[in-house]
Each structure stands twice: as C-alpha cells, then as structure tokens.
Amino acid sequence: MRSFVSIVALLCSFVAIAPAHAQTRSDVDVTRPADVEISPFVSLGSDPSSRIGVAIRFAWLSNLSVEAEVGYRRGESDALSATASLLYDLPRLGRAIPYLAAGAGLEEYTTAFAAPGGRVITQSRATFTVNAGGGVRVPVNDAWGIRADARWSNGLAQFAPEHWRVYNAVTFRPRAR
C-alpha cells in the first residue's frame, strides 16, 4: 500500500507543475486569489499527523479552489499522506483571506498488537481519510505570502486514527517568465 500512496503523491506533484508553467499573466493582483499557490509547510499536531509537506492550491471559481496536499511523518514507520480538498474563501479581513476546507485522501498509519510472549508487533496500513478545517492566507506581495491552516482528519479503516494538525507555511505564486 505504501507504493500506492507514493504514486498518488507523485501524481499530485505532476498535476501541480503543469498548470504552473502554463500561466501567461504578467500582472498579479494581491487583492484577488492567485491562480496557483505552492505552500511548503511544517506542522504540529496529534499522532499520526504529517510533520512536513506541501500544499498546492488551484483557483477554480472566485471564492472556491481545489488543493492537493502531500505530507510526510518520520517515526516508528515513515508515513506518507495525500489528500485533495476544496477551499472556500470567506470575506476578506484587510489583506487576510480566511477560508474553510474539506477533503479526502489516503494516509499511512501504524497499529500495534500484543503477541504471545509479551511482544508487541506493529503493522503498517493505509486508509481512506476525510478532513475538515480552515485557515487564513495573507499575500505579502504578488510573488509570496504566509498561511496558517488547522485540520481535523479521520481515517475510515478499522483502527485508523482520528487526529488534528496545525501548520504554518510560506506560499509562492509561480509566474511565467
């Protein structure tokens, strides 16, 4: 299952690169949503939430966008996650753009079982997950900004964990040269 999650993560990366190179706009207005934003992040949260990753947001409608996210957690068993979410922008607060988010994806996790003789056996698994939350994006200029995001996530498989995480990111807006 690890290879399946890796393939999904790789596909999300390719999907993000193609539209970034296709942009031809020379003027970017920070008062309207960017067509594409790339947000590498670091996070904290409950186990087994991702600790580092990247989110790539694609503007769709005036206040609705689609986001692909890939996360990584190092630990007893290194784990990947890949999700797709919809982001709904709320009314602006100055330069800040608060938003609501909801999505679904795949996530690796580990379960522990008691074995005969008092040993503990761990097993890596993958699950379909759902997430909900929100955050705020603050464009600094036409090329970059900052972002904070908080999400609750729940795996749907047996023994899959429910968890939360908060991340901070710097956002980049790729433009054609």
C-alpha positions as CSV (number, residue, x, y, z in Angstrom):
1,M,0.0,0.0,0.0
2,R,3.0,2.3,0.6
3,S,3.7,2.3,-3.1
4,F,0.1,3.2,-3.9
5,V,0.3,6.3,-1.6
6,S,3.7,7.2,-3.2
7,I,2.2,7.0,-6.6
8,V,-0.7,9.3,-5.6
9,A,1.8,11.7,-4.1
10,L,3.9,11.7,-7.3
11,L,0.8,12.3,-9.4
12,C,-0.3,15.2,-7.3
13,S,3.2,16.8,-7.8
14,F,2.9,16.4,-11.6
15,V,-0.6,17.9,-11.6
16,A,0.8,20.9,-9.7
17,I,3.7,21.5,-12.0
18,A,1.8,21.6,-15.3
19,P,-0.6,24.5,-14.6
20,A,2.3,26.5,-13.0
21,H,4.2,26.5,-16.4
22,A,1.0,27.3,-18.4
23,Q,0.4,30.7,-16.8
24,T,0.9,33.7,-19.1
25,R,-0.4,36.5,-16.9
26,S,2.2,39.2,-16.3
27,D,0.3,41.2,-13.7
28,V,-0.8,39.7,-10.4
29,D,-3.2,41.5,-8.1
30,V,-2.8,40.5,-4.5
31,T,-6.4,41.6,-3.8
32,R,-7.7,38.6,-5.9
33,P,-6.8,34.9,-5.4
34,A,-3.7,33.7,-7.2
35,D,-4.3,31.1,-9.9
36,V,-1.8,28.7,-8.2
37,E,-0.2,28.8,-4.8
38,I,2.5,26.4,-3.6
39,S,2.8,26.2,0.2
40,P,5.6,24.1,1.8
41,F,4.7,23.6,5.4
42,V,5.8,22.4,8.8
43,S,3.2,21.4,11.4
44,L,2.4,20.2,14.8
45,G,-0.5,18.0,15.9
46,S,-1.6,14.7,17.3
47,D,-0.1,11.4,16.2
48,P,-0.1,10.5,13.3
49,S,-0.5,13.9,11.6
50,S,2.1,14.9,8.9
51,R,5.0,17.0,10.2
52,I,6.2,18.4,6.8
53,G,4.7,18.6,3.4
54,V,3.5,20.8,0.6
55,A,0.0,22.0,-0.4
56,I,-0.7,23.2,-3.9
57,R,-3.9,25.4,-4.4
58,F,-5.5,25.9,-7.7
59,A,-8.1,28.8,-8.0
60,W,-11.3,27.4,-9.6
61,L,-14.1,30.0,-9.0
62,S,-13.9,33.4,-7.5
63,N,-14.1,32.1,-3.9
64,L,-13.6,28.3,-4.4
65,S,-10.3,26.5,-5.0
66,V,-9.0,22.9,-5.2
67,E,-6.0,21.9,-3.2
68,A,-3.7,18.9,-3.5
69,E,-1.5,18.1,-0.4
70,V,1.3,15.6,0.2
71,G,2.6,15.1,3.8
72,Y,5.3,13.1,5.5
73,R,5.8,11.9,9.1
74,R,9.0,10.3,10.3
75,G,8.6,7.9,13.1
76,E,8.4,4.2,14.0
77,S,7.3,3.7,10.4
78,D,7.8,6.6,8.0
79,A,4.4,7.5,6.6
80,L,3.0,9.5,3.7
81,S,-0.4,11.1,3.2
82,A,-2.0,12.5,0.1
83,T,-5.3,14.5,0.1
84,A,-7.4,16.6,-2.2
85,S,-9.6,19.4,-0.6
86,L,-12.0,22.1,-1.6
87,L,-11.2,25.6,0.0
88,Y,-14.0,28.1,0.3
89,D,-12.8,31.7,0.8
90,L,-14.7,33.8,3.3
91,P,-14.9,37.6,3.1
92,R,-11.5,39.3,3.3
93,L,-10.3,40.9,6.5
94,G,-7.9,43.5,5.2
95,R,-5.2,41.6,3.3
96,A,-6.1,38.3,5.1
97,I,-8.2,35.7,3.3
98,P,-9.9,33.3,5.8
99,Y,-11.1,30.0,4.4
100,L,-13.0,26.8,5.2
101,A,-11.7,23.5,3.9
102,A,-12.9,19.9,3.5
103,G,-11.4,17.0,1.6
104,A,-10.5,13.3,1.4
105,G,-7.3,11.3,0.7
106,L,-5.1,8.4,1.7
107,E,-2.9,8.1,4.7
108,E,-0.5,5.6,6.1
109,Y,-0.6,4.7,9.8
110,T,0.7,2.0,12.2
111,T,-1.2,-0.3,14.5
112,A,0.3,-2.3,17.4
113,F,-0.8,-5.7,18.5
114,A,0.1,-7.8,21.5
115,A,1.8,-11.1,20.5
116,P,2.4,-14.2,22.6
117,G,5.3,-13.9,25.0
118,G,4.6,-10.2,25.7
119,R,5.9,-8.9,22.5
120,V,4.4,-6.0,20.6
121,I,4.0,-6.3,16.8
122,T,3.5,-3.2,14.7
123,Q,1.9,-3.3,11.3
124,S,1.8,-0.5,8.7
125,R,-1.5,0.1,7.0
126,A,-3.2,2.7,4.7
127,T,-6.7,4.2,5.0
128,F,-9.0,6.5,3.2
129,T,-9.4,9.7,5.2
130,V,-11.7,12.7,5.4
131,N,-10.6,16.1,6.7
132,A,-12.3,19.4,7.7
133,G,-10.9,22.7,9.0
134,G,-9.9,26.1,7.8
135,G,-7.2,28.7,7.9
136,V,-6.0,32.1,6.7
137,R,-3.8,33.1,3.7
138,V,-2.1,36.5,3.8
139,P,-0.5,37.7,0.5
140,V,2.6,39.8,1.2
141,N,3.1,40.8,-2.5
142,D,2.4,39.3,-5.9
143,A,5.1,36.6,-5.5
144,W,4.6,35.2,-2.0
145,G,2.7,35.2,1.3
146,I,2.1,33.4,4.5
147,R,-0.5,30.8,5.5
148,A,-1.8,29.1,8.6
149,D,-4.1,26.0,8.4
150,A,-5.8,23.8,11.0
151,R,-7.4,20.5,10.1
152,W,-9.2,17.6,11.8
153,S,-8.7,14.3,10.0
154,N,-10.3,10.8,10.5
155,G,-9.3,7.5,8.9
156,L,-12.1,5.3,7.9
157,A,-10.5,1.9,8.3
158,Q,-10.5,-0.3,11.4
159,F,-8.0,1.1,14.0
160,A,-7.3,4.1,11.8
161,P,-6.6,7.2,13.9
162,E,-8.5,10.4,14.3
163,H,-6.2,13.4,14.6
164,W,-5.6,17.1,14.2
165,R,-2.8,19.3,13.0
166,V,-1.9,23.0,12.6
167,Y,0.6,24.1,10.1
168,N,2.4,27.3,9.1
169,A,3.6,27.9,5.5
170,V,5.2,30.3,3.1
171,T,3.2,30.5,-0.1
172,F,4.7,31.0,-3.5
173,R,2.9,32.1,-6.7
174,P,4.7,30.8,-9.8
175,R,4.5,33.0,-12.8
176,A,5.5,32.6,-16.4
177,R,8.8,34.3,-17.4
